[in-house]
């Protein structure tokens, strides 16, 4: 993965914007009006087909409390 961008709902019903380039990542809490039906989304950019299972495993292993990691 060369780059990623996304908007992710947190466990406390807030939202975080995430972005990354190479090995540098940033997670920022955002206060924006979001439609209740909006879902978390992340866009991954890389070369060739990306390994969906590996990406899902990595996401599943993320800490639920982003504030402790920032």
Phi and psi restraints in degrees (range 20) as a CNS / XPLOR table:
assign (resid 1 and name C) (resid 2 and name N)
       (resid 2 and name CA) (resid 2 and name C) 1.0 -88.3 20.0 2
assign (resid 2 and name N) (resid 2 and name CA)
       (resid 2 and name C) (resid 3 and name N) 1.0 -34.7 20.0 2
assign (resid 2 and name C) (resid 3 and name N)
       (resid 3 and name CA) (resid 3 and name C) 1.0 -152.3 20.0 2
assign (resid 3 and name N) (resid 3 and name CA)
       (resid 3 and name C) (resid 4 and name N) 1.0 150.4 20.0 2
assign (resid 3 and name C) (resid 4 and name N)
       (resid 4 and name CA) (resid 4 and name C) 1.0 -145.2 20.0 2
assign (resid 4 and name N) (resid 4 and name CA)
       (resid 4 and name C) (resid 5 and name N) 1.0 150.3 20.0 2
assign (resid 4 and name C) (resid 5 and name N)
       (resid 5 and name CA) (resid 5 and name C) 1.0 -145.6 20.0 2
assign (resid 5 and name N) (resid 5 and name CA)
       (resid 5 and name C) (resid 6 and name N) 1.0 146.2 20.0 2
assign (resid 5 and name C) (resid 6 and name N)
       (resid 6 and name CA) (resid 6 and name C) 1.0 -172.5 20.0 2
assign (resid 6 and name N) (resid 6 and name CA)
       (resid 6 and name C) (resid 7 and name N) 1.0 170.3 20.0 2
assign (resid 6 and name C) (resid 7 and name N)
       (resid 7 and name CA) (resid 7 and name C) 1.0 -129.0 20.0 2
assign (resid 7 and name N) (resid 7 and name CA)
       (resid 7 and name C) (resid 8 and name N) 1.0 120.1 20.0 2
assign (resid 7 and name C) (resid 8 and name N)
       (resid 8 and name CA) (resid 8 and name C) 1.0 -127.1 20.0 2
assign (resid 8 and name N) (resid 8 and name CA)
       (resid 8 and name C) (resid 9 and name N) 1.0 131.5 20.0 2
assign (resid 8 and name C) (resid 9 and name N)
       (resid 9 and name CA) (resid 9 and name C) 1.0 -77.0 20.0 2
assign (resid 9 and name N) (resid 9 and name CA)
       (resid 9 and name C) (resid 10 and name N) 1.0 135.7 20.0 2
assign (resid 9 and name C) (resid 10 and name N)
       (resid 10 and name CA) (resid 10 and name C) 1.0 -94.7 20.0 2
assign (resid 10 and name N) (resid 10 and name CA)
       (resid 10 and name C) (resid 11 and name N) 1.0 170.1 20.0 2
assign (resid 10 and name C) (resid 11 and name N)
       (resid 11 and name CA) (resid 11 and name C) 1.0 -65.4 20.0 2
assign (resid 11 and name N) (resid 11 and name CA)
       (resid 11 and name C) (resid 12 and name N) 1.0 -21.0 20.0 2
assign (resid 11 and name C) (resid 12 and name N)
       (resid 12 and name CA) (resid 12 and name C) 1.0 -95.7 20.0 2
assign (resid 12 and name N) (resid 12 and name CA)
       (resid 12 and name C) (resid 13 and name N) 1.0 22.8 20.0 2
assign (resid 12 and name C) (resid 13 and name N)
       (resid 13 and name CA) (resid 13 and name C) 1.0 66.2 20.0 2
assign (resid 13 and name N) (resid 13 and name CA)
       (resid 13 and name C) (resid 14 and name N) 1.0 18.3 20.0 2
assign (resid 13 and name C) (resid 14 and name N)
       (resid 14 and name CA) (resid 14 and name C) 1.0 -95.0 20.0 2
assign (resid 14 and name N) (resid 14 and name CA)
       (resid 14 and name C) (resid 15 and name N) 1.0 -174.5 20.0 2
assign (resid 14 and name C) (resid 15 and name N)
       (resid 15 and name CA) (resid 15 and name C) 1.0 -133.3 20.0 2
assign (resid 15 and name N) (resid 15 and name CA)
       (resid 15 and name C) (resid 16 and name N) 1.0 147.1 20.0 2
assign (resid 15 and name C) (resid 16 and name N)
       (resid 16 and name CA) (resid 16 and name C) 1.0 -126.3 20.0 2
assign (resid 16 and name N) (resid 16 and name CA)
       (resid 16 and name C) (resid 17 and name N) 1.0 138.3 20.0 2
assign (resid 16 and name C) (resid 17 and name N)
       (resid 17 and name CA) (resid 17 and name C) 1.0 -93.5 20.0 2
assign (resid 17 and name N) (resid 17 and name CA)
       (resid 17 and name C) (resid 18 and name N) 1.0 134.2 20.0 2
assign (resid 17 and name C) (resid 18 and name N)
       (resid 18 and name CA) (resid 18 and name C) 1.0 -123.8 20.0 2
assign (resid 18 and name N) (resid 18 and name CA)
       (resid 18 and name C) (resid 19 and name N) 1.0 145.9 20.0 2
assign (resid 18 and name C) (resid 19 and name N)
       (resid 19 and name CA) (resid 19 and name C) 1.0 -152.5 20.0 2
assign (resid 19 and name N) (resid 19 and name CA)
       (resid 19 and name C) (resid 20 and name N) 1.0 152.9 20.0 2
assign (resid 19 and name C) (resid 20 and name N)
       (resid 20 and name CA) (resid 20 and name C) 1.0 -157.1 20.0 2
assign (resid 20 and name N) (resid 20 and name CA)
       (resid 20 and name C) (resid 21 and name N) 1.0 148.0 20.0 2
assign (resid 20 and name C) (resid 21 and name N)
       (resid 21 and name CA) (resid 21 and name C) 1.0 -136.5 20.0 2
assign (resid 21 and name N) (resid 21 and name CA)
       (resid 21 and name C) (resid 22 and name N) 1.0 124.4 20.0 2
assign (resid 21 and name C) (resid 22 and name N)
       (resid 22 and name CA) (resid 22 and name C) 1.0 61.5 20.0 2
assign (resid 22 and name N) (resid 22 and name CA)
       (resid 22 and name C) (resid 23 and name N) 1.0 -120.3 20.0 2
assign (resid 22 and name C) (resid 23 and name N)
       (resid 23 and name CA) (resid 23 and name C) 1.0 -106.1 20.0 2
assign (resid 23 and name N) (resid 23 and name CA)
       (resid 23 and name C) (resid 24 and name N) 1.0 12.3 20.0 2
assign (resid 23 and name C) (resid 24 and name N)
       (resid 24 and name CA) (resid 24 and name C) 1.0 -105.0 20.0 2
assign (resid 24 and name N) (resid 24 and name CA)
       (resid 24 and name C) (resid 25 and name N) 1.0 122.9 20.0 2
assign (resid 24 and name C) (resid 25 and name N)
       (resid 25 and name CA) (resid 25 and name C) 1.0 -127.3 20.0 2
assign (resid 25 and name N) (resid 25 and name CA)
       (resid 25 and name C) (resid 26 and name N) 1.0 151.0 20.0 2
assign (resid 25 and name C) (resid 26 and name N)
       (resid 26 and name CA) (resid 26 and name C) 1.0 -137.0 20.0 2
assign (resid 26 and name N) (resid 26 and name CA)
       (resid 26 and name C) (resid 27 and name N) 1.0 134.4 20.0 2
assign (resid 26 and name C) (resid 27 and name N)
       (resid 27 and name CA) (resid 27 and name C) 1.0 -125.4 20.0 2
assign (resid 27 and name N) (resid 27 and name CA)
       (resid 27 and name C) (resid 28 and name N) 1.0 124.1 20.0 2
assign (resid 27 and name C) (resid 28 and name N)
       (resid 28 and name CA) (resid 28 and name C) 1.0 -130.5 20.0 2
assign (resid 28 and name N) (resid 28 and name CA)
       (resid 28 and name C) (resid 29 and name N) 1.0 129.3 20.0 2
assign (resid 28 and name C) (resid 29 and name N)
       (resid 29 and name CA) (resid 29 and name C) 1.0 -67.9 20.0 2
assign (resid 29 and name N) (resid 29 and name CA)
       (resid 29 and name C) (resid 30 and name N) 1.0 136.9 20.0 2
assign (resid 29 and name C) (resid 30 and name N)
       (resid 30 and name CA) (resid 30 and name C) 1.0 -125.1 20.0 2
assign (resid 30 and name N) (resid 30 and name CA)
       (resid 30 and name C) (resid 31 and name N) 1.0 146.9 20.0 2
assign (resid 30 and name C) (resid 31 and name N)
       (resid 31 and name CA) (resid 31 and name C) 1.0 -116.6 20.0 2
assign (resid 31 and name N) (resid 31 and name CA)
       (resid 31 and name C) (resid 32 and name N) 1.0 93.5 20.0 2
assign (resid 31 and name C) (resid 32 and name N)
       (resid 32 and name CA) (resid 32 and name C) 1.0 -132.7 20.0 2
assign (resid 32 and name N) (resid 32 and name CA)
       (resid 32 and name C) (resid 33 and name N) 1.0 150.6 20.0 2
assign (resid 32 and name C) (resid 33 and name N)
       (resid 33 and name CA) (resid 33 and name C) 1.0 -71.8 20.0 2
assign (resid 33 and name N) (resid 33 and name CA)
       (resid 33 and name C) (resid 34 and name N) 1.0 124.7 20.0 2
assign (resid 33 and name C) (resid 34 and name N)
       (resid 34 and name CA) (resid 34 and name C) 1.0 -125.0 20.0 2
assign (resid 34 and name N) (resid 34 and name CA)
       (resid 34 and name C) (resid 35 and name N) 1.0 133.1 20.0 2
assign (resid 34 and name C) (resid 35 and name N)
       (resid 35 and name CA) (resid 35 and name C) 1.0 -59.6 20.0 2
assign (resid 35 and name N) (resid 35 and name CA)
       (resid 35 and name C) (resid 36 and name N) 1.0 135.7 20.0 2
assign (resid 35 and name C) (resid 36 and name N)
       (resid 36 and name CA) (resid 36 and name C) 1.0 -55.7 20.0 2
assign (resid 36 and name N) (resid 36 and name CA)
       (resid 36 and name C) (resid 37 and name N) 1.0 -21.9 20.0 2
assign (resid 36 and name C) (resid 37 and name N)
       (resid 37 and name CA) (resid 37 and name C) 1.0 -91.8 20.0 2
assign (resid 37 and name N) (resid 37 and name CA)
       (resid 37 and name C) (resid 38 and name N) 1.0 0.4 20.0 2
assign (resid 37 and name C) (resid 38 and name N)
       (resid 38 and name CA) (resid 38 and name C) 1.0 -66.0 20.0 2
assign (resid 38 and name N) (resid 38 and name CA)
       (resid 38 and name C) (resid 39 and name N) 1.0 137.5 20.0 2
assign (resid 38 and name C) (resid 39 and name N)
       (resid 39 and name CA) (resid 39 and name C) 1.0 -110.5 20.0 2
assign (resid 39 and name N) (resid 39 and name CA)
       (resid 39 and name C) (resid 40 and name N) 1.0 153.1 20.0 2
assign (resid 39 and name C) (resid 40 and name N)
       (resid 40 and name CA) (resid 40 and name C) 1.0 -60.8 20.0 2
assign (resid 40 and name N) (resid 40 and name CA)
       (resid 40 and name C) (resid 41 and name N) 1.0 140.4 20.0 2
assign (resid 40 and name C) (resid 41 and name N)
       (resid 41 and name CA) (resid 41 and name C) 1.0 -143.0 20.0 2
assign (resid 41 and name N) (resid 41 and name CA)
       (resid 41 and name C) (resid 42 and name N) 1.0 141.2 20.0 2
assign (resid 41 and name C) (resid 42 and name N)
       (resid 42 and name CA) (resid 42 and name C) 1.0 -133.8 20.0 2
assign (resid 42 and name N) (resid 42 and name CA)
       (resid 42 and name C) (resid 43 and name N) 1.0 133.4 20.0 2
assign (resid 42 and name C) (resid 43 and name N)
       (resid 43 and name CA) (resid 43 and name C) 1.0 -106.6 20.0 2
assign (resid 43 and name N) (resid 43 and name CA)
       (resid 43 and name C) (resid 44 and name N) 1.0 124.0 20.0 2
assign (resid 43 and name C) (resid 44 and name N)
       (resid 44 and name CA) (resid 44 and name C) 1.0 -106.9 20.0 2
assign (resid 44 and name N) (resid 44 and name CA)
       (resid 44 and name C) (resid 45 and name N) 1.0 134.1 20.0 2
assign (resid 44 and name C) (resid 45 and name N)
       (resid 45 and name CA) (resid 45 and name C) 1.0 -118.7 20.0 2
assign (resid 45 and name N) (resid 45 and name CA)
       (resid 45 and name C) (resid 46 and name N) 1.0 128.1 20.0 2
assign (resid 45 and name C) (resid 46 and name N)
       (resid 46 and name CA) (resid 46 and name C) 1.0 -155.3 20.0 2
assign (resid 46 and name N) (resid 46 and name CA)
       (resid 46 and name C) (resid 47 and name N) 1.0 -170.1 20.0 2
assign (resid 46 and name C) (resid 47 and name N)
       (resid 47 and name CA) (resid 47 and name C) 1.0 -106.0 20.0 2
assign (resid 47 and name N) (resid 47 and name CA)
       (resid 47 and name C) (resid 48 and name N) 1.0 142.5 20.0 2
assign (resid 47 and name C) (resid 48 and name N)
       (resid 48 and name CA) (resid 48 and name C) 1.0 66.0 20.0 2
assign (resid 48 and name N) (resid 48 and name CA)
       (resid 48 and name C) (resid 49 and name N) 1.0 -173.6 20.0 2
assign (resid 48 and name C) (resid 49 and name N)
       (resid 49 and name CA) (resid 49 and name C) 1.0 -71.4 20.0 2
assign (resid 49 and name N) (resid 49 and name CA)
       (resid 49 and name C) (resid 50 and name N) 1.0 132.4 20.0 2
assign (resid 49 and name C) (resid 50 and name N)
       (resid 50 and name CA) (resid 50 and name C) 1.0 -85.5 20.0 2
assign (resid 50 and name N) (resid 50 and name CA)
       (resid 50 and name C) (resid 51 and name N) 1.0 149.3 20.0 2
assign (resid 50 and name C) (resid 51 and name N)
       (resid 51 and name CA) (resid 51 and name C) 1.0 -81.7 20.0 2
assign (resid 51 and name N) (resid 51 and name CA)
       (resid 51 and name C) (resid 52 and name N) 1.0 97.3 20.0 2
assign (resid 51 and name C) (resid 52 and name N)
       (resid 52 and name CA) (resid 52 and name C) 1.0 -57.8 20.0 2
assign (resid 52 and name N) (resid 52 and name CA)
       (resid 52 and name C) (resid 53 and name N) 1.0 -41.9 20.0 2
assign (resid 52 and name C) (resid 53 and name N)
       (resid 53 and name CA) (resid 53 and name C) 1.0 -63.3 20.0 2
assign (resid 53 and name N) (resid 53 and name CA)
       (resid 53 and name C) (resid 54 and name N) 1.0 -41.1 20.0 2
assign (resid 53 and name C) (resid 54 and name N)
       (resid 54 and name CA) (resid 54 and name C) 1.0 -66.1 20.0 2
assign (resid 54 and name N) (resid 54 and name CA)
       (resid 54 and name C) (resid 55 and name N) 1.0 -41.0 20.0 2
assign (resid 54 and name C) (resid 55 and name N)
       (resid 55 and name CA) (resid 55 and name C) 1.0 -63.2 20.0 2
assign (resid 55 and name N) (resid 55 and name CA)
       (resid 55 and name C) (resid 56 and name N) 1.0 -43.8 20.0 2
assign (resid 55 and name C) (resid 56 and name N)
       (resid 56 and name CA) (resid 56 and name C) 1.0 -64.3 20.0 2
assign (resid 56 and name N) (resid 56 and name CA)
       (resid 56 and name C) (resid 57 and name N) 1.0 -41.6 20.0 2
assign (resid 56 and name C) (resid 57 and name N)
       (resid 57 and name CA) (resid 57 and name C) 1.0 -61.2 20.0 2
assign (resid 57 and name N) (resid 57 and name CA)
       (resid 57 and name C) (resid 58 and name N) 1.0 -42.6 20.0 2
assign (resid 57 and name C) (resid 58 and name N)
       (resid 58 and name CA) (resid 58 and name C) 1.0 -63.1 20.0 2
assign (resid 58 and name N) (resid 58 and name CA)
       (resid 58 and name C) (resid 59 and name N) 1.0 -43.1 20.0 2
assign (resid 58 and name C) (resid 59 and name N)
       (resid 59 and name CA) (resid 59 and name C) 1.0 -66.1 20.0 2
assign (resid 59 and name N) (resid 59 and name CA)
       (resid 59 and name C) (resid 60 and name N) 1.0 -39.9 20.0 2
assign (resid 59 and name C) (resid 60 and name N)
       (resid 60 and name CA) (resid 60 and name C) 1.0 -63.3 20.0 2
assign (resid 60 and name N) (resid 60 and name CA)
       (resid 60 and name C) (resid 61 and name N) 1.0 -26.5 20.0 2
assign (resid 60 and name C) (resid 61 and name N)
       (resid 61 and name CA) (resid 61 and name C) 1.0 -88.3 20.0 2
assign (resid 61 and name N) (resid 61 and name CA)
       (resid 61 and name C) (resid 62 and name N) 1.0 0.1 20.0 2
assign (resid 61 and name C) (resid 62 and name N)
       (resid 62 and name CA) (resid 62 and name C) 1.0 -68.9 20.0 2
assign (resid 62 and name N) (resid 62 and name CA)
       (resid 62 and name C) (resid 63 and name N) 1.0 148.0 20.0 2
assign (resid 62 and name C) (resid 63 and name N)
       (resid 63 and name CA) (resid 63 and name C) 1.0 -67.8 20.0 2
assign (resid 63 and name N) (resid 63 and name CA)
       (resid 63 and name C) (resid 64 and name N) 1.0 132.9 20.0 2
assign (resid 63 and name C) (resid 64 and name N)
       (resid 64 and name CA) (resid 64 and name C) 1.0 -71.1 20.0 2
assign (resid 64 and name N) (resid 64 and name CA)
       (resid 64 and name C) (resid 65 and name N) 1.0 -25.0 20.0 2
assign (resid 64 and name C) (resid 65 and name N)
       (resid 65 and name CA) (resid 65 and name C) 1.0 -101.1 20.0 2
assign (resid 65 and name N) (resid 65 and name CA)
       (resid 65 and name C) (resid 66 and name N) 1.0 92.0 20.0 2
assign (resid 65 and name C) (resid 66 and name N)
       (resid 66 and name CA) (resid 66 and name C) 1.0 -61.4 20.0 2
assign (resid 66 and name N) (resid 66 and name CA)
       (resid 66 and name C) (resid 67 and name N) 1.0 -35.3 20.0 2
assign (resid 66 and name C) (resid 67 and name N)
       (resid 67 and name CA) (resid 67 and name C) 1.0 -58.9 20.0 2
assign (resid 67 and name N) (resid 67 and name CA)
       (resid 67 and name C) (resid 68 and name N) 1.0 -32.5 20.0 2
assign (resid 67 and name C) (resid 68 and name N)
       (resid 68 and name CA) (resid 68 and name C) 1.0 -69.8 20.0 2
assign (resid 68 and name N) (resid 68 and name CA)
       (resid 68 and name C) (resid 69 and name N) 1.0 -23.8 20.0 2
assign (resid 68 and name C) (resid 69 and name N)
       (resid 69 and name CA) (resid 69 and name C) 1.0 -95.9 20.0 2
assign (resid 69 and name N) (resid 69 and name CA)
       (resid 69 and name C) (resid 70 and name N) 1.0 -14.1 20.0 2
